[in-house]
Amino acid sequence: MINITLKDGSVINVEPNTSIADVAKGISMGLYRNCCSALVNGEVRDLRDELTGDCSLELLTFDSEDGKKTFWHTASHILAQAVLRLFPEAKLAIGPAIDNGFYYDFDVEKPFSSEDLAKIESEMKKIVKEGIPVERFMASADEAKEIMKDQPYKLELIEEHASKGEQISFYKQGDFTDLCAGPHLMTTAPVKAFKLTSATGAYWRGDSSKKMLCRVYGTAFPKAAELQARLEQMEEAKKRDHNKLGRELELFTTVDYIGQGLPIMLPKGAKIIQTLQRWVEDEEASRGWQLTKTPYMAKRDLYRISGHWDHYRDGMFIMGDPDDETKECYALRPMTCPFQYQAYLNRARSYRDLPLRYDETSTLFRNEDSGEMHGLIRVRQFTISEGHLMCTPEQLEQEFKNCLELAIYMLKTLGLYEDVSYRFSQWDPNDTEKYIGTPEQWDEAQGVMERILNHLEIPYKVGVGEAAFYGPKLDIQIRNVYGKEDTLITIQIDQMLAEKFGMVYTDRDGQKKNPYIIHRTSIGCYERTLALLIEKYAGAFPTWIAPVQVKILSIADRHLDHAYEVKKALEKKGVRVEIDDRNEKIGYKIREAQLEKVPYMLVIGDKEAEENAVSVRSRRDGDKGSMKVDEFVAAIVEEIENKIR
């Protein structure tokens, strides 16, 4: 018998080679029916897997993140099966679960229309109603090629698996078979409520040089009420989408002949970023960070030393022939670290110089795949609050804590703190070619970081394979309105690049030693932060961030002299203010200002002009009545200085 430790700490005994599904049945048939997959010793496993030795076991329902992924993955296969029933000539690409549902990519003669999606949904309902058992089997490379002989995209994937000598995993449900690692539900029956939400174009493997496929997105739930709640949430997300709101509020725009992922910041958007940047730089300076300014490009020689040339070259914009060693070749910088190290190397260092903190408002360039870019969330040119800190081993934990406290302060002030989660991003020891350093160095760096995170009681998840190529990191994650997760802020521990660049300090014992390096951002990428703020506040920014903080609305031309005096008084205190002096009715002007989501509107008529006052309308509190000009100026200045949300 083998011992199975359940989530609640209880232990059950089962025969060796008992499937996880049978274990679930033995506990409760109700639990089995709700089960999607399982965690065995922390690893996501299929319910069909057999248990061969003592282990921990957590049965996952739709309420868990990994359970949802399993449920949605099966829904993607139901989608693909329905498409092949209706469009037998369709070629299958990939169909994964994503953060808020699933998609499947198809090579079809023409993209699916809304009418096509309705037909596909009807066919999916039939497949669910049939309750088709989902079976798994393994095949050799030759067998796999025979099974998928009419599916060119699957054959390409099979070739990659075959080159590694791997057995190929398949899942079969009735007349549909797909190349897939799983896990999957036991049958199609639980996928009772679903909706295909859109059909868009997507390049095969996100490569614009490859064929454009038709990507069908969907979401699915065990119950209709849950689906309805999700669809309502998606409607709200559309209203908050920064791509839509950012253009409507004239914060940014894009131009096809400039290029994808290269947004133009309009005056209002640029003002928000300038406000954030000045705040960040001042706050960092108050915490002992020293500002640097480094070049936007460098010769490939620099990137060879850092390792970016070998590990990140495909993500860089290169000027010149990268393979011609007889001529100089330059690349735009994808990150600032190798440049800031030159400031450290400018003179000899001792332990007395450490910790040494360099920061920079860095413009960076990354050659993102076209399929990955989205509004301001992921772009090819962006600006980031970047910093690099050199310290001794004894200083490492306190300095890491200081970096984290800075990031948390920024998040709390912006109102984003409640929305983030933490990921401890580690290397993948099964894919060592992605990284520099030895396993011993990685074990040491990750061990140091794990001790720090546990000591600081950071509630993190582990992301294997998510580390930078030179070291582990704490990623502060956040989701956009559609539920897609991105990294907002990172804090990384690096003990490898100092050695590569010859960065040393003389310690108390007279010995030359390599410093530890902490790579960190404090607010992350300004463009991504702006996108998240647009969505968080639906464009109604807190007053201190708002590009226009006050709109003065004159009732008639005779009130303009007083309006401009009020404007002057506000501008003298640094308040961003505009006057609407158009010959329009006051109700129209108020509605226009409301659509622009301005925090305060000051209406000026005869009474206000006579009494040196303003009639205050707050976006949040409505009509606040009449206030003396000095009184309003003092109140808004206090709100801005205290960064009240």
Secondary structure, 3 states (H helix, E strand, C coil): CEEEEECCCCEEEECCCEEHHHHHHHHCHHHHHHEEEEEECCEEECCCCEECCCEEEEEEECCCHHHHHHHHHHHHHHHHHHHHHHCCCCEECCCCEECCEEEEEEECCCCCCHHHHHHHHHHHHHHHHHCCECEEEEECHHHHHHHCCCCHHHHHHHHHHHHCCCCEEEEEECCEEEECCCCCCCECCCCCEEEEEEEEEEEHHHCCCCCEEEEEEEEEECCHHHHHHHHHHHHHHHHHCHHHHHHHCCCEECCCCCCCCCCEECHHHHHHHHHHHHHHHHHHHHCCCEECCCCCEEEHHHHHHHCHHHHCHHHCCEECCCCCCCCCCEEECCCCHHHHHHHHCCCCCEHHHCCEEEEEEEEEECCCCHHHCECCCECCEEEEEEEEEEECHHHHHHHHHHHHHHHHHHHHHHCCHHHEEEEEEECCCCCHHHCCCCHHHHHHHHHHHHHHHHHCCCCEEEEECCCECCECEEEEEEECCCCCEEEEEEEEEECCHHHHCCCCEECCCCCEECCEEEEEEEEEEHHHHHHHHHHHHCCCCCCCCCCCCEEEEECCHHHHHHHHHHHHHHHHCCCCEEEECCCCCHHHHHHHHHHCCCCEEEEECHHHHHHCEEEEEECCCEEEEEEEHHHHHHHHHHHHHCCCC
